[in-house]
Amino acid sequence: MVNVKGRWALITGAARGIGYLTARFMAQQDCNLILHSRKLEHTEKILSEVRAQGVEAYAVEAELSDLDAVGRMLAEIDSLGVDVDLVMNNAGMQIAYRNDYCKTPVSDYTESFKINTIAPAMIMYHFLPKMRERGFGRILNTTSGIRLDPQQAGYSASKAALDKITIDLGSTVEGTDVMINLTDPGWCRTDLGGPHAPNAPESAIPGIVVGVFVDDKKSGRYLNAPYFTGMSLEDAVKKAEREFNSPY
């Protein structure tokens, strides 16, 4: 299992929901953090909490639908002078639920793809070459198991595209200590999942992070967080390495 003590992780969407819980959990593992949100004030609470646990942490902001802002955020992270070994693309947006789905506007697709596909891809492409040079890295992209739901076509299509990019890009590092995988928190009661979702956000821990701790040089996997609910991190890593195989 990977020891993340003293390493640097970028977590997008860290101000609330699954990203907030992820940041707290990673700080408990003594991992230093770069915490993204749309506005710096949104991360004030989690930034204070993780620093109180003794780790170093910075906050960065970017509206992920503004791809120029994403580029500025990446440049700011570079200016910090730290090696980002772990990237956790957690941030996402469900634009709308369209009961009359045949009237789905084009903007549902364009906005969904910018936030859920293109921005994570930009982040991956930025940090992957540096991970290859150092011979170590973990990229974990948060996807969704949504299917047969045309009412959310823009969201589901953008996540399917993220899956495709992740799996294809993962094939280029298969067998190395740079690993690119997918994670799915399940349907949780967050701002995105809504108040009627069946699962508490806490049920996604440790499964939502297991992909940064696995150490078997396999990429392209779909690590479904509910499969690990209630497990210790150590047992979750063993289960992931034993039962979730690379698709290549």
Secondary structure, DSSP 8 states (H G I E B T S, - for coil): ----TT-EEEETTTTSHHHHHHHHHHHHTT-EEEEEESSGGGGHHHHHHHHHTT--EEEEE--TT-HHHHHHHHHHHHHTT--EEEEEE---------SSGGG--HHHHHHHHIIIIIHHHHHHHHHHHHHHHHT-EEEEEE-----S-GGGHHHHHHHHHHHHHHHHHHTTTTTSSEEEEEEE--SBSSTTT-TT-SB-GGGGTTTTTHHHH--S---S-EEEGGGGTT--HHHHHHHHHHH-----
